[in-house]
C-alpha cells in the first residue's frame, strides 16, 4: 500500500518560465487569454457585439477599472454596461466631455454650466457668455458631436501636477475649478482631454467617443438639456417625460443658491472657512420654513376643506420631519393634524407581491391593503370610530391596533411612498385630498461640469440614519440601495407630477455636515466586498468638502432626521376633543 506522502502522490512541480499571457475570466464563465499588458478594452471587443449595450468599464478582481486598464495577471472580470449605475455615470461623464468639445469648436465664447438632472435621463445645461443656443444652433452642436463619435476620437487621460492643472483651468476661464483645487490634498490631478477640451471630471471615462453613440440635445427655457439613454433602454433614446412642476422646483433652487451666494463646493468651503456658514445655514433653513408655511397656507385655505394630506417621496427625503413641521404649521391655522401610518396597512406576509427574484416586494403598491386603507379613511372622514390595524414587521401578520375617531377640525396626514399614485385612494373624493411630493431635488455641484446627484445625497443621508437608528452598516445600506432605487423608478417617479405641491428638502450646506458622520462608516466597508466600490466613489467626492460643525444645525432641521438630535423625533400632535 502506498503512503499518502509517497513520491507517487505528490504534485508534480517543475521550474517554469514567466508566462507571456494573462487570462481574463468573465462572470459568465468564458475565459479569454492575451499578451501580458493588453488593455482590458481588447478583451471586451472580443466578446461584445454591436447590438449589446455598450460596455463602459469593468470590475477587475472587485475593483472598478477603465477599459484602458492593462491586464498583467489572471483576473476575474465583470463587464459594466451603461445599463448599470457605474456604467451610466461613466457614459454621462464622457458625454459631457463630448458636448463641451463640440461647443468649444463651434462657439468658443460660450461657457457651459451643467446644473442638475431635469428628468431621469437629462442634464440641464446653462449657457454663459452669450445668448442661449437656438434650436438651429443645438442641431449644429448635435451634428458636430455625431461627427466626433463617428470618427471614434480618443479620450486621452494624463496625470499632471496640481499647479499645471490650475494653469490649464485658468487659461480656459474655469475659475471655479481653480478655486476648488485649493482644497485638493494631493499634489497631482488627472485630466481628460478630447480635441481642444480638457478637464478634471471626478471619475472614469470611456477610451474613445465611439462608445457614446446615443444622445440628444433639446431646448429648455433656462438653456438646453443633454439627454442620454435610460438604464432600462441603454441603446435607444426614449421620448422625454415632461416634468413642469419639477422644473419649477429646480429653477427655485437656483434662486436659493444665488441668495445664499453659494454656487458650488468651493464657495461652500469658503463660507465654512470665513465662518459665514452660520448665515448660510440659517437662510437655508428659513427658505425651508417658508416653503412649509406656504404649503400649510394653501391646505388651510382650500374649499371644500382638505381632509387628507398625502406625503410621498423617495427614500431619505425627510418625509417624517417634513410631515411634523407641516403639522405644526397647520396647528397655527387652527387645524388638528392626525398622523396615519401607511405601513400599518401592509397585507399579511403570505399575500405580499414578489419581484423577479421571487423575493417579497414591499415597495409594490399591492403590498398595501388598499381596500382596508380606503375604507378606514372614509370612515374616519365620516366621523366614525375606527379600529386601526397594527402590522407586526417581525412576523408579517396584522393584528388590531388602537381606536381612533376624528372630527371636522381634524386633518389626516398620511406619509408613504405611494401617496402620488391615484390608485392608492380611488374611493376618496379627490377634492378633499392634497398631495405633497418631497425629495432632495438637487444638490450643490462640485464645479461647473461636475454635479453631485440627488440620489447620492439621499444615499449618504440613509447610510448615516441606518447606522444611528437601525443598526445597519454602510455596506448593508449600500447593498440594499439598488433594490430601493428600482422601487422608486417604478412606484414613485412616474407619479411625481400628480403633486399639488412639491417640497425640496435639499440643503446647500448639508454634505459638509454629513461628511464627518459618513466618512468613518464608509471607511469601514470591507475591502473584499462589492459595496466597497460604491464606498470609494462616495469618499472620492466627499474629499472636496470641508467639514462643518453639526451643532450649528437647528434642532428642527430635516437634516437632524439623519444626523440625530431632532426635537421633532418624539413629537406628536394631541388629538384634542372630537
C-alpha positions in Angstrom: 0.0 0.0 0.0 1.4 3.4 -1.0 2.0 6.1 1.7 -0.1 9.3 1.3 3.1 11.4 1.1 5.0 9.0 -1.2 6.6 10.5 -4.3 3.9 8.9 -6.5 1.2 11.0 -4.7 2.9 14.4 -4.5 2.0 17.1 -7.0 4.5 17.4 -9.9 6.3 20.7 -9.6 8.6 22.0 -12.3 10.5 25.2 -12.9 8.7 27.4 -15.4 9.5 30.4 -17.4 7.5 33.7 -16.8 4.2 33.5 -18.7 3.8 35.9 -21.6 -0.1 35.7 -21.5 -2.8 36.6 -18.9 -6.3 35.2 -18.6 -9.5 37.2 -18.2 -12.2 35.1 -16.5 -15.6 36.7 -17.3 -18.6 36.4 -14.9 -20.5 34.2 -17.4 -17.7 31.6 -17.3 -15.9 32.5 -20.5 -12.1 32.7 -20.4 -10.0 34.9 -22.7 -6.3 35.0 -23.0 -3.9 37.6 -24.4 -0.4 39.0 -24.0 0.5 40.4 -20.7 -0.2 44.2 -20.6 -3.0 44.0 -23.1 -5.7 46.7 -22.3 -9.0 45.5 -21.0 -10.7 47.0 -24.0 -9.2 44.4 -26.3 -10.8 41.6 -24.3 -14.1 43.4 -24.2 -14.2 43.9 -28.0 -13.7 40.1 -28.4 -16.9 39.2 -26.6 -19.4 42.1 -27.2 -21.4 42.6 -30.4 -22.9 45.7 -32.0 -26.4 45.0 -30.5 -25.1 44.7 -26.9 -25.4 47.7 -24.5 -22.0 49.5 -24.7 -19.5 48.4 -22.1 -18.3 51.4 -20.1 -15.9 49.8 -17.6 -15.4 46.6 -15.6 -14.9 45.2 -12.1 -11.4 43.7 -12.2 -10.9 41.5 -9.1 -13.6 43.6 -7.5 -12.1 47.0 -8.3 -13.7 49.4 -10.8 -11.3 49.8 -13.8 -11.4 51.8 -17.0 -11.2 49.9 -20.3 -7.7 51.2 -20.8 -6.5 49.3 -17.7 -3.7 46.9 -18.7 -4.1 43.2 -17.7 -0.8 41.9 -16.3 -2.1 38.8 -14.5 -5.0 36.4 -14.5 -8.1 38.3 -13.3 -11.8 37.9 -12.7 -13.8 40.4 -14.7 -17.4 41.6 -14.6 -18.3 43.9 -17.5 -20.3 47.0 -16.7 -22.6 48.5 -19.5 -24.4 51.7 -19.4 -27.4 49.8 -18.0 -25.6 49.7 -14.7 -25.3 52.5 -12.2 -21.5 52.8 -12.6 -21.7 52.5 -16.3 -24.4 55.1 -16.6 -22.2 57.6 -14.7 -19.2 56.9 -17.0 -21.5 57.3 -20.0 -22.9 60.7 -18.8 -19.4 61.9 -17.8 -17.9 61.0 -21.2 -20.9 62.5 -23.0 -20.5 65.8 -21.1 -16.8 66.0 -22.4 -18.0 65.2 -25.9 -20.6 68.1 -25.7 -18.0 70.5 -24.3 -15.5 69.6 -27.0 -18.1 70.2 -29.8 -19.3 73.6 -28.3 -15.6 74.8 -27.9 -15.1 74.2 -31.6 -18.4 75.8 -32.8 -19.0 78.5 -30.2 -15.7 79.1 -28.3 -17.1 82.2 -26.5 -19.8 80.1 -24.8 -19.2 78.7 -21.2 -21.4 75.8 -20.2 -22.6 75.1 -16.6 -24.0 71.6 -16.1 -26.7 72.2 -13.4 -28.6 69.1 -12.5 -30.9 66.3 -13.8 -34.2 67.5 -15.0 -35.5 64.1 -15.8 -34.1 60.6 -15.2 -32.1 60.8 -18.3 -31.3 64.5 -18.9 -28.9 67.1 -17.6 -29.8 70.8 -17.6 -27.0 72.9 -19.1 -26.8 76.7 -18.7 -25.1 78.8 -21.4 -23.0 81.7 -20.1 -21.0 84.3 -22.0 -23.6 84.6 -24.8 -27.3 84.2 -25.5 -28.8 80.7 -25.1 -28.4 78.4 -28.1 -31.3 78.5 -30.6 -32.8 75.2 -31.8 -30.7 75.6 -35.0 -27.5 76.0 -33.1 -28.3 73.0 -30.9 -28.8 71.0 -34.1 -25.3 72.1 -35.3 -23.8 71.1 -32.0 -25.6 67.7 -32.2 -24.2 67.2 -35.7 -20.6 68.0 -34.6 -20.9 65.6 -31.7 -22.1 62.9 -34.0 -19.1 63.6 -36.3 -16.7 63.2 -33.4 -18.4 60.0 -32.4 -18.3 58.6 -36.0 -14.5 59.3 -36.0 -14.1 57.4 -32.7 -11.8 60.1 -31.4 -9.6 59.1 -28.4 -10.3 60.5 -25.0 -6.8 60.9 -23.5 -6.0 60.6 -19.8 -3.0 62.1 -18.2 -1.7 62.9 -14.7 -0.3 66.4 -14.2 1.0 68.4 -11.2 -1.7 70.4 -9.4 -0.1 73.7 -10.3 -0.2 72.7 -14.0 -3.9 71.9 -13.7 -4.5 75.2 -12.1 -2.8 76.9 -15.0 -4.8 75.0 -17.6 -8.1 75.8 -15.9 -7.1 79.5 -15.6 -6.4 79.7 -19.3 -9.8 78.1 -20.0 -11.6 80.5 -17.8 -12.7 77.9 -15.3 -12.3 80.0 -12.1 -14.5 77.6 -10.1 -12.1 74.7 -10.8 -9.1 76.9 -9.9 -10.7 77.8 -6.5 -11.6 74.2 -5.9 -8.1 72.9 -6.4 -7.0 74.9 -3.3 -8.7 72.2 -1.3 -7.0 69.3 -3.2 -5.0 67.3 -0.7 -3.0 65.5 -3.4 -0.2 67.1 -5.5 -1.4 65.8 -8.8 -4.6 66.0 -10.9 -6.0 63.5 -13.5 -7.1 65.4 -16.7 -9.1 64.0 -19.6 -8.9 65.7 -23.0 -10.9 65.4 -26.2 -9.7 67.6 -29.1 -9.3 71.1 -27.6 -11.3 70.5 -24.5 -9.8 69.2 -21.2 -10.9 69.0 -17.6 -11.0 67.1 -14.4 -14.2 65.0 -14.3 -14.0 63.3 -10.9 -14.4 59.8 -12.3 -13.6 57.4 -15.1 -14.2 57.9 -18.8 -14.5 55.6 -21.9 -11.4 55.3 -24.0 -12.9 56.9 -27.2 -16.0 58.6 -28.5 -17.3 55.6 -30.4 -18.7 54.3 -27.0 -21.2 57.2 -26.7 -23.4 56.9 -29.7 -26.8 57.6 -28.1 -27.6 61.2 -27.1 -29.8 64.2 -27.8 -29.9 67.9 -27.2 -33.3 69.6 -26.6 -34.1 73.3 -25.9 -35.1 74.3 -22.3 -36.3 77.7 -21.0 -33.0 78.0 -19.0 -30.7 76.6 -21.6 -30.8 73.1 -23.0 -31.0 69.5 -21.9 -28.2 67.0 -22.7 -30.0 63.6 -22.8 -28.6 60.1 -22.5 -30.3 56.7 -22.6 -32.1 55.5 -19.6 -30.7 52.5 -17.8 -33.6 50.3 -18.8 -33.1 51.2 -22.5 -29.4 51.6 -22.9 -29.3 51.5 -26.7 -32.1 53.9 -27.6 -33.4 57.3 -26.8 -36.9 57.2 -25.4 -39.3 60.1 -25.6 -38.7 62.7 -22.9 -41.1 62.8 -19.9 -42.2 66.4 -19.4 -42.0 67.5 -15.7 -43.1 71.1 -15.5 -43.6 71.1 -11.7 -40.2 69.5 -11.1 -38.6 72.0 -13.5 -40.1 74.9 -11.4 -38.5 73.5 -8.2 -35.1 73.3 -9.9 -35.4 76.9 -11.0 -36.3 77.9 -7.5 -33.3 76.1 -6.1 -31.0 78.0 -8.4 -32.5 81.2 -7.0 -31.9 79.9 -3.4 -28.2 79.3 -4.2 -27.8 82.8 -5.6 -29.5 84.2 -2.4 -27.0 82.2 -0.3 -24.1 83.2 -2.6 -23.1 79.5 -2.6 -22.9 78.2 -6.2 -20.6 75.2 -5.8 -18.4 73.3 -3.4 -15.6 75.8 -3.5 -17.9 78.7 -2.4 -19.3 76.5 0.3 -15.8 75.7 1.5 -15.0 79.5 1.5 -18.2 80.1 3.6 -17.0 77.5 6.1 -13.5 79.0 6.3 -14.8 82.5 6.7 -17.4 81.5 9.3 -20.2 82.8 7.0 -21.5 79.2 7.3 -23.9 80.3 10.1 -25.6 82.7 7.7 -25.8 80.0 5.0 -27.4 77.5 7.4 -29.9 80.0 8.9 -31.0 81.3 5.5 -31.2 77.7 4.1 -33.4 76.7 7.0 -35.6 79.9 6.6 -36.1 79.0 3.0 -37.4 75.6 4.0 -39.7 77.0 6.6 -41.0 79.5 4.1 -41.9 76.6 1.8 -43.7 74.7 4.6 -45.6 77.8 5.7 -46.8 78.4 2.1 -47.9 74.7 1.7 -49.8 74.8 5.0 -51.5 78.1 4.0 -52.7 76.5 0.7 -54.0 73.5 2.5 -55.9 75.6 5.1 -57.4 77.8 2.5 -58.8 75.1 0.2 -62.5 74.9 -0.3 -64.1 72.4 0.2 -61.8 71.7 3.2 -58.9 69.3 2.8 -59.4 66.2 5.0 -56.4 64.1 3.8 -52.8 65.2 3.1 -50.7 62.5 1.4 -46.9 63.0 1.7 -44.7 60.9 -0.7 -41.2 60.8 -1.9 -38.2 58.6 -2.4 -36.1 57.1 0.4 -34.3 59.6 2.8 -36.2 62.6 1.5 -37.0 63.7 5.0 -40.7 62.8 4.8 -41.1 62.3 8.6 -39.6 65.6 9.7 -41.5 67.4 6.9 -44.8 65.9 8.0 -44.3 67.0 11.6 -43.2 70.5 10.6 -46.2 70.8 8.4 -48.4 69.6 11.3 -47.0 72.4 13.4 -47.9 75.0 10.8 -51.4 73.5 10.4 -51.9 73.9 14.2 -51.1 77.6 13.8 -54.1 77.8 11.4 -56.5 76.1 13.8 -56.4 72.6 12.3 -55.8 69.4 14.2 -53.4 67.2 12.2 -53.8 63.4 12.7 -50.9 61.2 11.6 -51.8 57.9 9.9 -49.0 55.3 9.4 -49.4 53.8 5.9 -47.0 51.0 6.8 -49.5 49.6 9.3 -51.7 48.7 6.3 -49.4 46.1 4.8 -51.1 42.9 3.7 -50.0 39.8 5.6 -46.6 38.4 4.5 -48.1 35.5 2.6 -50.0 37.9 0.3 -47.1 40.2 -0.3 -46.2 40.5 -4.1 -42.8 39.2 -5.1 -40.3 40.5 -7.6 -38.5 38.9 -10.5 -36.2 37.1 -8.0 -39.2 35.7 -6.0 -38.3 38.0 -3.1 -41.0 39.9 -1.3 -41.5 43.3 -2.9 -42.6 45.5 0.0 -42.5 48.6 -2.3 -45.2 47.3 -4.6 -48.5 49.2 -4.4 -50.3 46.0 -3.6 -48.1 45.3 -0.7 -50.7 47.6 1.0 -54.2 46.5 1.7 -55.8 49.2 -0.5 -59.4 48.3 0.3 -58.8 48.5 4.1 -56.8 51.8 3.8 -59.6 53.4 1.7 -62.4 52.1 4.0 -60.5 53.3 7.1 -60.1 56.8 5.6 -63.7 57.1 4.5 -65.0 56.0 8.0 -62.6 58.5 9.7 -63.8 61.4 7.5 -67.4 60.4 8.2 -66.7 60.8 11.9 -66.9 57.0 12.7 -64.9 55.3 15.3 -62.3 53.1 13.6 -60.1 50.3 14.9 -56.7 50.8 13.2 -54.6 47.9 12.1 -51.2 47.1 13.6 -48.6 45.3 11.4 -46.0 43.2 13.1 -42.9 43.5 10.9 -41.3 40.6 12.6 -44.0 38.0 12.0 -45.6 39.6 8.9 -49.0 39.3 10.5 -51.6 42.0 11.1 -53.5 42.5 14.4 -55.9 45.0 15.8 -54.4 48.3 16.9 -55.8 51.4 18.6 -59.1 53.1 18.2 -59.5 56.5 16.5 -62.3 58.9 15.9 -61.8 62.4 14.4 -64.0 65.5 14.0 -64.4 68.1 11.2 -61.5 70.2 12.6 -59.0 67.3 12.1 -56.9 66.7 9.0 -55.2 63.4 8.3 -51.6 63.3 7.3 -50.6 60.0 5.7 -46.9 59.5 4.7 -45.7 56.8 2.4 -44.1 56.1 -1.0 -47.4 55.7 -2.9 -49.0 59.0 -2.0 -48.9 60.4 -5.5 -50.3 57.2 -7.1 -54.0 57.8 -7.9 -54.8 54.1 -7.4 -54.0 54.4 -3.6 -57.2 56.2 -2.8 -59.6 55.8 -5.7 -62.7 55.8 -3.5 -61.9 59.1 -1.7 -63.3 62.4 -3.1 -60.3 64.0 -4.9 -61.3 67.5 -3.8 -60.7 66.6 -0.2 -57.1 65.3 -0.9 -53.9 67.4 -1.0 -50.7 65.7 -2.3 -47.2 66.8 -1.4 -44.2 65.4 -3.1 -40.9 65.7 -1.2 -37.4 64.9 -2.3 -33.8 66.3 -2.1 -34.4 67.6 -5.6 -31.0 68.9 -6.3 -27.6 69.4 -4.7 -24.7 71.7 -4.8 -22.4 70.9 -7.7 -18.6 70.2 -7.3 -17.9 72.7 -10.1 -19.4 73.8 -13.4 -19.1 70.5 -15.1 -19.4 68.0 -12.3 -22.6 67.5 -10.4 -23.4 65.6 -7.2 -26.6 63.7 -7.9 -29.6 63.9 -5.6 -29.5 60.1 -5.4 -26.0 60.3 -3.8 -27.2 62.8 -1.3 -30.1 60.6 -0.3 -27.8 57.6 -0.1 -25.5 59.4 2.3 -28.4 60.5 4.4 -29.6 56.9 4.6 -26.2 55.5 5.5 -26.0 57.9 8.4 -29.6 57.3 9.6 -29.4 53.5 9.2 -26.2 53.4 11.3 -27.6 55.6 14.0 -31.1 54.3 14.4 -31.3 50.9 12.7 -28.0 49.3 13.4 -27.1 48.7 9.7 -23.6 49.1 8.5 -22.8 51.2 5.5 -22.2 48.1 3.4 -25.7 46.8 4.3 -27.3 50.1 3.3 -25.3 50.2 0.0 -26.2 46.6 -0.8 -30.0 47.4 -0.4 -29.8 50.7 -2.3 -30.2 49.2 -5.8 -33.4 47.5 -4.8 -34.7 50.7 -3.2 -33.9 52.6 -6.4 -35.8 50.1 -8.6 -38.8 50.6 -6.4 -38.5 54.4 -6.7 -38.3 54.3 -10.5 -41.3 52.0 -10.7 -43.6 53.4 -8.0 -42.6 57.0 -7.2 -41.0 58.9 -10.0 -43.7 58.2 -12.6 -46.4 59.9 -10.4 -44.5 62.9 -9.0 -46.2 65.3 -11.3 -49.5 64.4 -9.6 -48.4 66.5 -6.6 -50.4 69.6 -5.6 -47.2 70.9 -4.0 -43.5 70.0 -4.2 -41.1 70.4 -1.3 -37.3 70.4 -2.0 -35.6 69.0 1.1 -32.1 69.7 -0.2 -29.9 71.9 1.9 -27.0 73.6 0.3 -24.7 73.1 3.3 -25.8 69.5 4.2 -22.9 67.5 2.7 -20.4 69.4 4.8 -22.3 68.4 7.9 -22.9 64.8 6.8 -19.2 64.3 5.9 -17.8 63.7 9.4 -20.7 61.3 10.1 -20.5 59.3 7.0 -16.8 59.1 6.2 -15.9 56.7 9.1 -18.8 54.5 8.1 -17.7 54.3 4.5 -14.1 53.6 5.5 -15.2 50.6 7.5 -16.7 48.9 4.4 -14.8 45.6 3.8 -12.2 45.9 1.1 -13.3 42.5 -0.4 -16.9 43.3 -1.0 -18.7 44.9 -4.0 -20.1 47.6 -1.8 -16.5 48.8 -1.4 -16.6 50.1 -5.0 -19.5 52.4 -4.2 -18.0 53.4 -0.8 -14.8 54.5 -2.6 -16.8 56.5 -5.1 -18.7 58.4 -2.4 -15.5 59.1 -0.4 -13.9 60.5 -3.6 -16.3 63.4 -3.9 -16.6 64.0 -0.2 -12.8 64.7 -0.1 -13.5 68.1 -1.8 -15.7 69.3 1.1 -14.6 70.9 4.3 -16.4 69.6 7.3 -19.0 71.7 9.1 -19.8 71.7 12.8 -23.1 69.8 13.2 -24.1 71.8 16.3 -24.8 74.7 14.1 -27.8 72.9 12.6 -31.1 73.9 14.1 -32.8 71.1 16.1 -35.9 71.1 13.9 -33.9 70.8 10.6 -34.7 68.0 8.2 -31.0 67.1 8.4 -31.5 66.2 12.1 -33.7 63.3 11.0 -30.5 61.6 9.8 -27.7 63.0 11.9 -29.6 62.9 15.2 -30.7 65.5 17.8 -34.1 66.3 16.2 -36.6 68.0 18.6 -39.3 66.5 16.4 -38.3 62.9 16.7 -40.7 62.2 19.6 -43.1 65.0 18.7 -46.8 64.0 18.4 -49.8 66.3 18.0 -52.5 65.9 20.6 -55.8 65.0 19.1 -57.8 67.3 21.4 -61.6 67.0 21.8 -63.6 65.3 18.9 
